[in-house]
Amino acid sequence: MSQGRARTASVSTWLPIVGLALAAFMFNTSEFIPVGLLTDIAGTFALSEAQAGMMISVYAWGVMILSLPLMVAASRLDPRRLLLLVIAVFMAGQVASAVAPTFVLLVLARLLVAAAHAIFWSIASPLATRIADPSQASRAMGLVVTGSSIAMIAGMPLGRVIGLAVGWRATFSCVAAVACAVLVMMTIAMPRVERTEPFTVRQLPDVLRNRALMVIYAVTILVATGYYTGYSYIEPFMQRVADMPDTSITACLTVFGVAGLVGSFLFSRLYDNHRIPFVRIMVFGVAASLLLLGTAGAATWAAFAVCALWGLSATAFNVAFQAEIIHDTPAYVSAVAMSIFSGLFNLGIGCGTWLGGQVVDGLGINLIGVVGGLVALAGFVVCFVSMRKGKSANATA
């Protein structure tokens, strides 16, 4: 009888975490989809691909700008109700994207999705750790990030297949349908989570005086900028520098995503007992991958090896830094601190994409890895010198 109750408790604990992983999959799939359908979207509205690409930049900027103010405002809401509201807003944004009659309205619909994105990634990891048993917190976070990694492997390609077969609007409709299913699931499975003390703007200076957080944020900007200096232009790099056919490029990027699953697994197994060494190694792995990108032109196996190291390190870096934020902040601050992290990561995406474009147009596309690697290496130096093992802020909250 006790075993049956334990099994029931285990299912009731892990089912909402699986739901958060499914939500992470759909959020990241939605973020990546326009990349794979850019040509079709541009054709619908008689735009160039560069003009249509502004939709992607506006999305990233929207997440960056909206993360903190939305999370401060939302911190007064019950966590369960907030999560369900965020998924509902996300679903509405997908429907609006699917039916948008003009490009301007499509961009506005994507901004609605960006608003939901900004809050979701501020609360997903903290919620997972609060739902799970404390001894299983890292595994719970790893599962949520696994959903994000699977989106890179299968989400965008599947969205592209649907879009090419029946039109890009159908892809957004399918994502809306998935969101509806996840909303129903989380309405049933998500337990009530105790509401923490509301965060106010007056407390923001206390966050900014948190030295551990400032180090995390500085490293995040540098590593994300270096990462996207290379990643934003990885497809043309593989074509022009590594001279790889389209099928090999697709396989290489798939390896990148699969390696992210390995990074998530390593995090769940190693992070708790080796926090700071794990973080340092993964940040160095991102920098090393970029600096080694030039070897991709030497042999196909080298390109696959670099992408494997890169995908593993980038995913593990992302989830480990989220765990560090939770470790270094009391519960009532963690969601707001996470929203700042999300905003700064998106700042890095924008800066890296811009910097990579400057390198491509100026120094040459063959040097995107060198430039990006040097920026990420600066992040590693800050990480190595400044990150220290300390007492968990949640232990005293």
Order of alpha helices (4+ residues) and beta strands (2+ residues): alpha-alpha-alpha-alpha-alpha-alpha-alpha-alpha-alpha-alpha-alpha-alpha-alpha-alpha-alpha-alpha
